[in-house]
Amino acid sequence: INHFATWQAIVAERAFLRTMEGGCQIPLACYTSVVEGRFRMDAMVASLDGTKLIKDSFECNPEEASEEAIMLAQRMLENGAEEILNIIRGNE
């Protein structure tokens, strides 16, 4: 059994996580919901101690979700998430 909207959400979430280079050891989250045919993704990345938090979101048409997810990740990286992730990964 397949549900197309769920599949689109999963693909978008994976695109976000791949762009952020997220893994199970990184405090990183994204959640996609569908309301009245529109996709919404809420995302965040946090420092290990929780003192720094970057949050962002977008809404779009379903066919744009993966591309928007990548742009969201890039925007978050530019707005401080990259610094947080580098510290967590020991690159800084």
N, C-alpha and C positions, 0 to 999 in steps of 0.2 A: 504494500500500500504506500503510495506517495502523496505528499501534500506539497504542492508547488511553492506556496508562500513560505512554508517552513524550510524547504530546501534553499530558497533565495536568502532567507535569514541566516542560515548556517554558512552559506558561501560568503556572505558579507562579513559575518563575525570572524571567519577564518582568514579572510583578506586583511581585516584589521589586525588580528593577532600576528599574522605573518609579517606585516609591515612593521609592527612594533617589536618583532623578534621575541614575542612572548612565549613563556613556558610555564611549567607548573611551579617554579620557584620564584616567580616574579609577581608582585602585587598589582595585577593588571586585570581589568574587567571590561566586558562589553555585553550589552544586552539589547537585543533587537525585538521590537514589538510591531505589530501591524494593527493600525486603527483606521477604519474606513478606507481600506485599500492603500494607505500610505505607510511607508516604513519609517520607523524612528529607531535610531541607535543612540544609546547613552553609554559613555565610556569613561574610564578613569584609570589613572596610574598613581601609586602612592609610594612614598619612601617607606623603608622597612619599619621605621618607628612611627609612621603615620603623621609626622609633622608637616610634610609637604604632600600636596594632593593636587593633581591636575585633572579637571573634568571637562568634558565637552560632549556635544551631541549634534545630530542632524536629523532632518526629515527629508524624504524624497519619494519619488515613484519607485516601485519595486525593481524595475529594470535598471535603475541607476544605483542600487544599493551597494554593490561591490566596489564600484568606482568611488562612490562617496565615502565608503568605509576606509579606503586607502587614503583619500584626501584628509579625512578626520585624523587618522593616525599621523600623517605628515604634519598637520597643523599642531597636534598635541606635542609631537617631538620638538617642533620649533618653539613652542610656548613653555618649555621647561621639562617635558617628560624625558627628553634625551639625557639631560643632566642627571635626573633621578635614576634612570636605568643604568647609566655609566657608573654611578656610585654603587649601585646594587651589584653590578657585574664585576666590580673591582677595577674598572677602567679609568678611574679618576681618583 
